[in-house]
Amino acid sequence: MPSPEIAVIISTFQRPQHLRRSLESLAMQRCGANDFEVVVTDDGSRDETEQVVAQFAEQVDFPVAYTTHPHDGFQLAKCRNEGVSVARAPYILFLDGDLVAPPDFVAQHLNHRRRGFAMVGDSIWLNQQLSESIDINEIRFGDFRAWATEQEERRMRWKSLRAEIYSRLGLPDRPRMKGGNIALWRDDYETVNGYDQDFVGWGLEDSDLQRRLYQAGVRFRSSMRWTRTHHLWHARDPSYVARASGTDNEKLMRANRPSRCSNGLAQRDDMIFRRLGGAQTLKRAA
């Protein structure tokens, strides 16, 4: 079997109903089954998350893998590194498990990939009532365009316009990278040693990655003009602080940091890895 061209890395923690809908949107992608793989990377959920992923893997004809580790606070950077470590594709697409992707999402990213650039996007935010009304059938047969309010459409048009201007200016931190919707080449990610796992708790791990990628020569383009995801409502993580103000993560961002972090992708970890649909299970001890 040929190696996939793109790996979709989905981060999740104890939102199995959100994850089920996010995965279903990937099952609806209009591209070949050999084009992409899916890796669900879990922050140590203690619910039915793994069962949701296993059931999904039995229903689709593209590769699905699952990683997890003991939960010890909000470790999104660690999750994303673990996902990349088991993925095989040369191009990486990060997606959060509370996002629903339109049917051309993966194909659009494949068509727009460009050496030396990372693609950064954004999401249409759905309110609680609408989020709870969207079921599997709605994802399979619904009109995604009808989910956005006019206010959200205006916000996205304005953000897309600003992002295009920022891209032309070649700024180091614009258009702003948001981890729920990022695509980049694997070798660029490996050059900076991925996400810095010193970032624990909500916020700024994406900003740090963007700064280090820029230092390594990567530039940024917006994907908002040709695709966007839909964010399902949920309560914020308890570690959320607006702009991460006053947190340890903010202190890390203020430091003078090299492009390659030390506590990143290239290290042994306590990750549990399952390539679903096959016989391989691997546990790596620290």
C-alpha positions as CSV (number, residue, x, y, z in Angstrom):
1,M,0.0,0.0,0.0
2,P,1.4,3.4,-0.9
3,S,2.2,5.9,1.9
4,P,-0.5,8.6,2.3
5,E,0.3,12.1,1.1
6,I,-1.2,13.9,4.1
7,A,-1.8,13.0,7.8
8,V,-4.8,14.5,9.6
9,I,-3.8,14.8,13.3
10,I,-6.9,15.1,15.5
11,S,-6.4,16.2,19.2
12,T,-9.0,15.3,21.7
13,F,-9.8,15.0,25.4
14,Q,-13.0,13.6,26.9
15,R,-15.4,14.9,24.2
16,P,-16.3,11.7,22.4
17,Q,-19.5,13.1,20.9
18,H,-17.6,16.0,19.4
19,L,-14.9,13.6,18.2
20,R,-17.5,11.2,16.6
21,R,-18.8,14.1,14.5
22,S,-15.4,15.4,13.6
23,L,-14.3,11.9,12.4
24,E,-17.5,11.5,10.4
25,S,-16.7,14.7,8.5
26,L,-13.4,13.1,7.6
27,A,-15.2,10.0,6.3
28,M,-17.0,12.3,3.9
29,Q,-13.9,13.7,2.3
30,R,-13.8,13.9,-1.5
31,C,-10.4,12.4,-2.1
32,G,-8.9,9.0,-2.5
33,A,-8.6,6.7,0.5
34,N,-4.8,6.3,-0.2
35,D,-4.3,10.1,-0.1
36,F,-4.6,10.6,3.6
37,E,-4.4,8.9,7.0
38,V,-6.0,9.9,10.3
39,V,-4.3,9.9,13.7
40,V,-6.4,10.6,16.8
41,T,-4.1,11.8,19.6
42,D,-5.7,11.8,23.0
43,D,-4.7,13.6,26.1
44,G,-5.5,10.7,28.4
45,S,-9.3,10.5,28.2
46,R,-11.0,8.1,30.7
47,D,-14.2,7.7,28.8
48,E,-15.3,6.0,25.5
49,T,-12.9,8.0,23.3
50,E,-10.8,5.0,22.3
51,Q,-13.9,3.0,21.5
52,V,-15.2,5.8,19.3
53,V,-12.0,5.8,17.3
54,A,-11.9,2.0,17.0
55,Q,-15.5,1.9,15.7
56,F,-14.7,4.6,13.2
57,A,-11.6,2.7,12.0
58,E,-13.7,-0.4,11.2
59,Q,-16.0,1.7,9.0
60,V,-13.5,3.5,6.7
61,D,-11.0,2.4,4.1
62,F,-8.1,4.8,5.0
63,P,-5.5,4.2,7.8
64,V,-6.5,5.2,11.3
65,A,-4.2,5.3,14.3
66,Y,-4.7,6.2,18.0
67,T,-2.3,7.6,20.6
68,T,-2.8,8.4,24.3
69,H,-0.9,8.9,27.5
70,P,-1.7,9.3,31.2
71,H,-3.6,12.6,31.7
72,D,-1.6,15.1,33.7
73,G,-3.1,18.5,32.9
74,F,-3.8,20.1,29.5
75,Q,-0.9,18.8,27.3
76,L,-2.0,19.7,23.8
77,A,1.6,20.2,22.6
78,K,2.5,16.7,23.7
79,C,-0.6,15.3,22.0
80,R,0.3,16.9,18.6
81,N,3.9,15.7,18.8
82,E,2.7,12.1,19.5
83,G,0.4,12.3,16.6
84,V,3.1,13.3,14.2
85,S,5.5,10.7,15.6
86,V,3.3,7.9,14.4
87,A,2.1,9.5,11.2
88,R,3.7,8.4,7.9
89,A,2.8,11.2,5.5
90,P,5.2,14.0,4.5
91,Y,2.5,16.7,5.0
92,I,0.7,17.3,8.3
93,L,-2.7,18.8,8.9
94,F,-3.7,19.5,12.5
95,L,-7.4,19.5,13.4
96,D,-9.0,19.7,16.8
97,G,-11.6,17.1,17.8
98,D,-14.3,19.7,18.2
99,L,-14.1,20.8,14.5
100,V,-16.2,19.6,11.6
101,A,-14.5,19.7,8.2
102,P,-16.3,20.3,4.9
103,P,-16.1,17.5,2.3
104,D,-13.3,19.2,0.3
105,F,-11.2,20.1,3.3
106,V,-8.4,17.5,2.8
107,A,-8.4,17.9,-1.0
108,Q,-8.1,21.6,-0.8
109,H,-5.1,21.4,1.5
110,L,-3.4,18.9,-0.8
111,N,-4.0,21.3,-3.7
112,H,-2.7,24.4,-2.0
113,R,0.4,22.9,-0.2
114,R,3.6,24.8,-1.1
115,R,7.2,24.3,0.0
116,G,8.4,26.8,2.5
117,F,4.9,27.8,3.7
118,A,2.6,26.7,6.5
119,M,-1.1,27.2,5.9
120,V,-3.1,28.7,8.8
121,G,-6.9,28.8,9.0
122,D,-9.9,29.6,11.2
123,S,-13.3,28.3,12.1
124,I,-16.9,29.3,12.0
125,W,-18.1,29.3,15.6
126,L,-21.4,27.5,16.2
127,N,-23.6,28.3,19.2
128,Q,-24.6,25.7,21.8
129,Q,-28.1,25.1,20.4
130,L,-26.9,24.6,16.8
131,S,-23.9,22.5,17.9
132,E,-26.2,20.1,19.8
133,S,-28.6,19.8,16.9
134,I,-25.9,18.6,14.4
135,D,-25.9,14.8,14.3
136,I,-24.1,12.3,12.1
137,N,-26.8,12.5,9.4
138,E,-26.5,16.2,9.3
139,I,-22.8,15.9,8.7
140,R,-23.4,13.3,5.9
141,F,-26.1,15.1,4.1
142,G,-26.4,18.6,5.5
143,D,-25.6,22.0,4.0
144,F,-22.5,23.2,5.9
145,R,-22.9,26.7,4.5
146,A,-26.3,27.1,6.2
147,W,-24.7,26.6,9.6
148,A,-23.0,30.0,9.7
149,T,-24.8,33.1,10.8
150,E,-24.4,36.2,8.7
151,Q,-22.4,37.7,11.5
152,E,-19.9,34.8,11.4
153,E,-19.8,35.0,7.6
154,R,-18.8,38.7,7.9
155,R,-16.2,38.0,10.5
156,M,-14.6,35.3,8.3
157,R,-14.6,37.5,5.2
158,W,-12.9,40.3,7.2
159,K,-10.4,37.9,8.7
160,S,-9.6,36.4,5.4
161,L,-9.0,39.8,3.8
162,R,-6.6,40.8,6.6
163,A,-4.9,37.4,6.4
164,E,-4.2,37.9,2.7
165,I,-2.6,41.3,3.5
166,Y,-0.5,39.9,6.3
167,S,0.7,37.1,4.0
168,R,1.9,39.5,1.5
169,L,3.8,41.5,4.1
170,G,5.6,38.4,5.4
171,L,5.1,39.1,9.1
172,P,6.5,36.7,11.7
173,D,3.3,36.2,13.6
174,R,0.5,36.9,11.0
175,P,-1.8,35.5,9.8
176,R,-2.0,34.0,13.3
177,M,-1.5,30.3,13.7
178,K,-4.3,28.4,15.4
179,G,-3.5,24.7,16.2
180,G,-7.0,23.5,15.3
181,N,-6.4,24.2,11.6
182,I,-2.8,24.2,10.5
183,A,-1.1,22.5,7.6
184,L,2.7,22.3,7.1
185,W,5.4,20.0,5.7
186,R,6.7,17.4,8.1
187,D,10.3,18.2,7.5
188,D,9.7,21.9,8.6
189,Y,8.0,20.6,11.7
190,E,10.9,18.3,12.5
191,T,13.4,21.1,11.9
192,V,12.0,23.0,14.9
193,N,11.4,19.8,16.9
194,G,7.7,20.3,16.8
195,Y,5.6,21.8,19.6
196,D,7.4,22.7,22.8
197,Q,6.0,20.4,25.5
198,D,7.0,22.9,28.2
199,F,3.7,24.6,27.3
200,V,1.2,23.0,29.6
201,G,-2.2,24.4,30.2
202,W,-4.3,26.5,27.8
203,G,-2.7,28.9,25.4
204,L,0.3,30.1,23.3
205,E,1.8,26.8,22.2
206,D,0.7,27.7,18.6
207,S,2.2,31.2,18.9
208,D,5.5,29.7,20.0
209,L,5.5,27.2,17.2
210,Q,4.8,30.0,14.7
211,R,7.7,32.1,16.0
212,R,10.1,29.2,15.8
213,L,9.0,28.2,12.3
214,Y,9.5,31.8,11.2
215,Q,13.0,31.8,12.6
216,A,13.7,28.6,10.6
217,G,12.6,30.3,7.4
218,V,9.0,29.1,7.1
219,R,6.4,31.7,6.0
220,F,2.6,31.7,6.4
221,R,-0.4,31.7,4.1
222,S,-4.0,31.7,5.0
223,S,-6.4,28.9,4.0
224,M,-9.5,30.9,5.0
225,R,-10.2,32.0,1.4
226,W,-10.7,28.4,0.2
227,T,-11.7,26.4,3.3
228,R,-12.8,26.7,6.9
229,T,-13.9,24.4,9.6
230,H,-16.9,24.6,11.9
231,H,-16.3,24.7,15.7
232,L,-18.8,22.8,17.9
233,W,-19.6,24.6,21.1
234,H,-18.3,23.3,24.4
235,A,-17.3,24.7,27.8
236,R,-13.8,26.1,28.0
237,D,-11.0,24.0,29.6
238,P,-10.5,24.9,33.3
239,S,-7.0,26.1,32.5
240,Y,-8.3,28.8,30.1
241,V,-7.1,32.3,30.9
242,A,-7.8,35.1,28.4
243,R,-4.7,35.5,26.2
244,A,-2.9,33.2,28.8
245,S,-2.2,36.4,30.7
246,G,0.0,35.9,33.7
247,T,0.5,32.1,33.1
248,D,3.7,30.2,32.9
249,N,3.1,29.8,29.1
250,E,3.2,33.6,28.8
251,K,6.5,33.7,30.6
252,L,7.9,31.1,28.2
253,M,6.8,33.3,25.2
254,R,8.7,36.3,26.6
255,A,11.9,34.3,26.8
256,N,14.6,34.5,24.0
257,R,14.1,31.1,22.5
258,P,16.0,29.2,19.7
259,S,14.1,27.9,16.7
260,R,14.5,24.3,17.8
261,C,13.0,23.5,21.2
262,S,14.6,21.0,23.5
263,N,11.4,19.4,24.9
264,G,9.6,18.5,21.6
265,L,9.1,15.9,19.0
266,A,12.4,14.0,19.2
267,Q,12.2,12.3,22.5
268,R,11.0,9.1,24.2
269,D,7.7,9.3,26.0
270,D,5.1,7.3,27.8
271,M,2.9,7.2,24.7
272,I,0.5,4.3,24.0
273,F,0.0,3.8,20.3
274,R,-2.4,1.6,18.4
275,R,-2.6,1.3,14.6
276,L,-6.3,0.4,14.4
277,G,-7.5,-2.2,12.0
278,G,-4.2,-4.1,12.4
279,A,-2.3,-6.0,15.0
280,Q,0.2,-3.4,16.1
281,T,0.2,-2.1,19.7
282,L,3.2,-0.3,21.1
283,K,3.9,1.2,24.5
284,R,7.0,3.3,24.8
285,A,8.3,3.9,28.3
286,A,10.1,7.1,29.3
